[in-house]
Structure formats: structure tokens, C-alpha cells
């Protein structure tokens, strides 16, 4: 079959793409604009903006030659009014209308088990409305509502859980980590999605893919620590008020720790494993059994340990640029004379050059803090550092062997810039 897969650049989407292609399907990756399609995709990717593509006519050209659609796109915490509504409801509804016009009958939606009215979040409300939009059509629909999905890799919540597990000496858990999950490995979820695409067994059903084990957040994090090969650690219970405060900070800074994630965590993520087995005939692996089947490697420990290092490194690099710009601006008059003599220009011109460079420093710091295009930004930063070093070294060579090493410090700064660029991308 030729399948259009929405969200193919996401954590679950990449795994579903690989599983469906391995089963012989021609999978067309539907990806966000500017993102990367799965490597070795046999079909050309289609760029899709679910925040804007809310007209059925926009979808019809994309459905030419398509036999089925799998939609696993979503957004947990929206930034900007109405984005979750568009991504979860309006754009998919337009897609479903286009499917009816284009005679694409089979549509599979991957939603979430915690997407219920009782959760009280925009994520849950819009996810549920998106499910209802599909269920109200005359399509051959299947809705999956999985619990926590985990895989060999990690992203979002699972990346955060691994990072907590890898902290040195202690493991902080909100409310002692008693929140319940029923994790399902992405390979088992992919098997169910393939069944929904390839057969009529699940048509017209809402299915809750869950693993056989109900485990708490505490168990998940401590098992991840054991899986990573790290020594046992003390568990520190984080009070509710402090956890909520951290979530509100996450609302401002971005990332998986935010108010929506906290509300969904408190709401619960468990289902009925027996009902799932009866509906599908599938037997998902248990939580620890799946971890044992996919042993960890050194890069898993790197990723877990770098999770909290990355924002600290980003902050340090941003403050380095901004602080350099502010301090340099204040000292521009004092440095204008030596710079003018070294470059052979007027003092006024030298002062202007210094102030322009200070504004550049502040701008670079702001872009680093905003995570603007990490790779090209790193190249720009490196070029500026090398340029500053060359000019300063030519004007005042003594700065190389000064006891405080003002120019030598540019070498670790370059390394920090390179390291941040290497770990900044999430996907």
C-alpha cells in the first residue's frame, strides 16, 4: 500500500515509518516545514503545516496515489493561540474531507490515552475533538489511544525520565513518583498500526494500546537507571508545589516539563490490557522485558547525562555573548585609542566599530538563548570569535601570555560553541 504518514519526523512517527516500510509499504513521510525526513525514505517527503493547512483543497494534491493515511502528529504544549485546535482538529478534519473526495478510505489516528475531557488541558480537549472529528466521518477509521510509548531512543517525556534517572547520586521524583503508566514499546504499537492499515479487523474501533504492566513513575525512572548501568541512588520526593512551580517555569522555557505535561501526568495513563489483547490478538512485551531486549549503550548514558547539561551550556554561552557586549560597550571609549592605533583609523571610527561589535555580541547571545538554527549560528559564532582573537592578538600580542589568559579563554569558548551545536537539536 502507499501510505501518507503525518508526523513522520516525530518520535513515534519515525518508528512507524520504519516499521511500515519494512513491511513492504510505500510510506510517504508528511513532515513539518524545515524538518528532516526519515533517512533512506523511498518516497519523497511532503512538507505539511498543520497549523495552517485547514482547507480540504490543500490536501487533495497530496493524496494522489495514496491508499491510506496514518496521522500521528500532535503538539503537547501550544505556543500561540489556536495552534493545538488547528493541529489536532481543523487541519485533520480538512484532511478527512479530502480523503472522502479522493476515495482514500482508510485513516488511522494515533491519539493518547490521557486525551479525555477530565484531564482539563487544551491538549486533551483538542485531541479528543480530533478523535471525534474522525469518528464522525464515513471513512474506514481506526483510533489508537496508547499509553506512554517508549523505544530504543528517547524524546520528550521518556528523555526527561532517563535524564532524571542519570542524575549523580539522587533521583528527584514528584510526589515520590506514584503516578501510574502502562508503557507500550513502539514496536508493539507499530504492529497494531500495521494491522489497522492492512486488515479490516479494527475498522470503526477506538483501541487503547497498553502494555501488560502497570508501573509507577518511580519504577520507570529507577528501572531506567538500572538499564543505563548506573549505581543505585537516593530517591528524593519533590513536593507538589515545587513540581508545579517547575512546570510553570517550563511553560516559559519550553521542553517536556510544563503545565500540560504535569496535568496529564496527574490525570493518569493506564488502560485495560486484557481488552487490548482481545481487540487485537497482540501480546505486547512487558516493561522490563522490553528494556532487557534492547540493552543500553554508552551513547544512551551520554544523552541522559547531557539532558540537563545542555540548557546550562546554552545559558552559559548566551550570557558570555551578552555579558561581553554589555561590558565592551561600557569600555568602548577606553579601548578606542589602542584599536585606532592598531587599525590605522580614527578614534571615532574605532569607537563605532567597537560598539557595532558589542551589539553583534548581544544579538548572538539572544539567538543562542532562542535556539535559532544551531548549526549556522555556531559557524557564525566561531567566525566572530576567531576574528576577535586575530584582531586582538595582532594589536596586543601580550594578551596571549597574560596571566589571566584573555585570548587563551577563546579556545574553550570555541569548544563550548561546538559542543552546544552538536547536542542542541532534539530530533
N, C-alpha and C positions, 0 to 999 in steps of 0.2 A: 504494500500500500504506500501511497505518497501522503505523508502526514505533515501538517503545519504545526510546529511546536512553539507556542508562545512562552516567553521566559526562558529560552534555550541558553541564555548566558548566565542564568542564576544557578544557585547551589543545587537545587533539585533538578532544574531543567537540564543542566549538563549531563547529569547522571541518567535521566530519562532518555535524552538524545542518544547517548552511547548504547544504552540497553536496546532501544528500538532499532537503531541502525544495525546492531549486532544480530538482531533477529531477521535482518534482510529487508527492512522497510527503508524507503527513501524519505529521510526526515529533513524537512526544510526548516532551518533554525529561524525563528522570529525573535529578534534581539532589540534591545534599546539602542537608540541612535548613539553612535560613538563608542559602543561597547564591542567586545571581541566575540566573534562566533566561536563555537567549539572547534578545536583543531581537527584537521582531517575530515571536515564535513564534506560529504559527496555532493550535497546540494548547496547552491548559493544562498547565503543568508539574506533575510528580508529585514530591513530596519523598520521598527514599529514604535510609535509613541502613543501608548495607551492613555496618556493624559490628554491627548488631542484627537485621536482617531475615533471619533464618536459618531461618524456618519457611515451608514452601511455602504454607500457608494465607494468609499475609500478602501473597503475590504475586498470588493469583488475582483479587481485585478490580481490581488494576492492569492485568491482561491482557485485560480485557473490550474486545472490538473490535480487539485487536491482531493483526496478521498476521505480524510478525517482530520479533525482538529483536536489537539491536546493543549489546554490552557493551564499553565502552572505559574503564570505571572501574578505578582502581588506586591504590596508595599505595607510594611508594618506600621511605620510612623510617618505620616504625611508631613510635608513641609510646603505650605501653601494651601489655601482654602480650596476644597473640592477635588484635590488630586485623588484621594482614595476613592471617592464616589465615581470619578471618571475611570480610573484604572480597574476597579472591581465591578462596576455596574454598567456605566454608559457605553464605554468602548466595547466590552464583551457583548452587550445587547446589540450593538450595531453589527458586530461580527456574526452573531447568531442569525440576525435578519439577512445578512449577506449569504450565509450558508444556505438558508432556505431558498433564496433566489438562485444560488449557484448549484443547487442539488448536491450539496455536501451534507450528508445526513448524520454522520457520527461525530459527536462532540463530547470530549471528556474534560471535566473541570477538576483540577486539584485545588481544594479549598483547605480548611483547617478544622480540626475537631473542636477547637475553642471558639469558633465563629458562631456564637449564639447570642440571642437578644440579652441574656442575663449578664454577659461579660461587660456591657456598658461602655464599649470603646468604639471609635469610628471604624477601626479595623474590623471588629466583629460584625458591626451593623452593616457595613458595606459588603463584606464577604458574604454574609447571609443573603443580602439583597441580590448579589450577583448569582448565588445559587438559585434563588427563586426565579430570577430572570431566565435562566437556562431551563429550569423545570417547567416553566410556563409555555415553552415552545413546543412545536410538533416535531422537533428533532429527535434522533436516537441518542438521548443524553445519558451520561453517567457522571455522578458527582462523587468524588472521593473527599473524605474529611479525615486526613491522617492525624495521628498524634505527633509527638516530636520525631522528626525524621533525622537520622544520623547516617554518616557514611565514613569512608576511609579518610576523606578530607573533612574540613570543618569550616563553617561560616555562621555569622550571626550568633544565635544562642549557643550552639554547640562549640563555637570558637571561644565564647566567653566562659563556658563551663570548663573547657580544657585550660584556659588561662588561670582561672581560679584554682584548679587542681595543681597547677605548676608553681604556685607561689612558694617562696622558700620558707619552710618551717611551719606555716599555718595555712588554713583554708577558711576564708570567711564565707558564711552562708546566711542568707536572710531568714530570720525566724528559725534557725537551726536546720534549715533545708528540708522541711517536712512536706513541701509541695510535691504532688504526685504526677507522674507521667506514665505513659505506656509506649515506650520508644519502639519504632519500627525502622529496620535498616532500609536504606534506599533501594537496595537490590530487591527486597521483598515488595516494596511499593511499586517498583518498575515492573515486576511480574504481574501485579494486579492491573496496572495501566495497560500493559500489553494485552491482557485478557479482555479488557474493556474495548480495545481497538479491534482485536482480531475475531471476537465472537459476540454473539447476542446475549450471552448469559447474564450480563449485568445491566443491560439496557433498561432505562427507566428506574434505576435504583440509586439511592443515596447510601454509600458504603463508607464505613469508618475503619480504615486500615490501622490496626494497632498490633503491637507485639504481644506475646503471651505473658509478659512480666509487668506487673505494676511496681514501679520503683520510685523512690523519692529523689528529689534534687540532691540530697546528701549522698545517697547511694551512687548516683550518676557521677558526681564530682569525685568522690573517693575512688570509685572504680576507674575513672579516667586517670587519676593519679597513679594507681597501681598499673594500669595499662601503659602509661608513659615510662614506667620503670623508676619512679621516684620513691624516696623513703616515706614512710608514714608521717603524717603531720597533725598538729593540733587543730581541731575544728573550733572556729570562733563564731558564735551566733551573733548576727548583726540585728540590732533592734529594728522593728518595723519603721519607726520614724526616720532612722538613719538610712534605711534602704529606700524609702520613698524620696528622701532628700537627694540621694544619689541618682535616682531615676529622673528627678526634675532637672538635675544638672545635665544628665544625658539628653534630655529634650533639647537643651541649648547646644550641646557639643556634637550630637549625633552618635550613632553606634547602636548596638543591640540593647544596651541598658537605658530604658526610657520608661515613661509613664504607661505607655500602651503595653510594653512587654511585662511590666510589673502587674498591671491589671489582668492580663491574660494568664500570667503565672498563678495569681491568686485564684482565678476562676476555675482552673483545673484542666487537665489534658489527658483524661482517661476515657476508655470506651469498653466495649464488650468483645473480648477476644473470641468467645465461642460463636457469637453472631457473625463476626467477620469470617471465621473459618467455614461456617455453614453457607454463607453467601457465595464465597469464592472457591472453597475447596483447597485453599492455600494454608500452609503451615509456616508462618514466619519464624525466624530464629529468635531465641531469647536474647535479652540484653547482653549478658556476659558471654554467651556462646558466640554472638556476632563479633564482639570485641576480640575474643580469642581467635576467631577465624582470620582476622586482619591485624596482625601484630604491629606495634608501633615501631618507628624508626627514628634516627637522630633528628631528621627534619621535623618530625611531629613535636619533639621537645623544643626545637628552635622556635617553631611557630607559637607554641603555648607560652614560652618564656618571653618572647618578643611582643606579645599582645599588649601588655601594659607598658613595655619599654617604648613602643612606637609613639604613643601620644606624648610621652615625656621628651623623646628625642625631637619630635615636631615642635613642641613648645620651646625647647632649648634653642633650636635653630632659628625659629621665628624671633625669639627675644634677642638673640645675638644680632640679627639684622636690624631690628627696630632700635635696640639699645645703641648699636653702632651709629645709626643715623641720627638719633637724638643727641648723643654725646658729641658726635662730629659736628653737628650744626652749632652747638654751643662753643666749640673750639675752632670754628672756621676762621675767625679773624686771626687767631694766633698762628695757625698753620698756613695762612695765605702767603706770608712772606717767603718761607722756605720752598713752598710749591712754585711760587712765581719765579724764584731764582733757578730752581731745578728745570723748569719747563721753558724758561726764557719768555714768559708772558707777563702782562701787567698784574699788579696785586689785585686789582678789581676782577680781572678775568680769572685769576686763581681762586679768589673767594667764591665767584659764581660757580666754578667747576666743583669746588668742594660742596657747595650747597646742593647742586644737582645730584652729586653722588650720595649725599645724605638722604635726599628724597627717594633716590633709587633704592637705598638700603631699606628704608621704611616700607616702600612698596613691595620689595621682595619678602620682607617679613610677613606682611599681610597676606601675600599669596601663599606662602608656606603654611600659615595658620589656616587658610581656607582650603588647603589641599588642592590647589589649582594645578592640573596636569603635571604630575610629579616628575616624569622623565624630562620633558623640555625645560621645566623650571629648574631642575637640578643642573642641567647643562648651562643655563643662564647664570645660576649662582656660581658655578665653578669658574666660568669665564670671568665673572666680576672679581672673584677672589684672586684669581691668577693675575688679572690686570692690576688690581690694587697692589698686590705683592711686588709685581715688576716695577711699577712706578715708585712705590715707597723704597724698594731696595736700591733703585738707581739714584734717587735723591739723597737717601740717608742709609748707606750700606751698613753702618754701625747697628742698625735695628736688627740685623741678623744675629749678632752676638751679644746684644743687650741682655743683661741678667734676667729680665722678665720675658724675653723671647717674644716680642710683639709680632714679628714676622713668622717665627717658627710655629706659633699657635695657629697660623693659617693652614698648616698641614693637617692637624686633627680636625679642623673645621671642614676641610675638603672631604676627609674621610666620613665625617658625620653627615654631610650633604649626600654623599654617595650611598651611605647606609640607609638613610631615610628614603631615598628614591627607590632603593631595592625592595623595601618592605612596605611602602605606602599603599600600594594597590591591594584591594580586598579580593578581587576576583581574577 
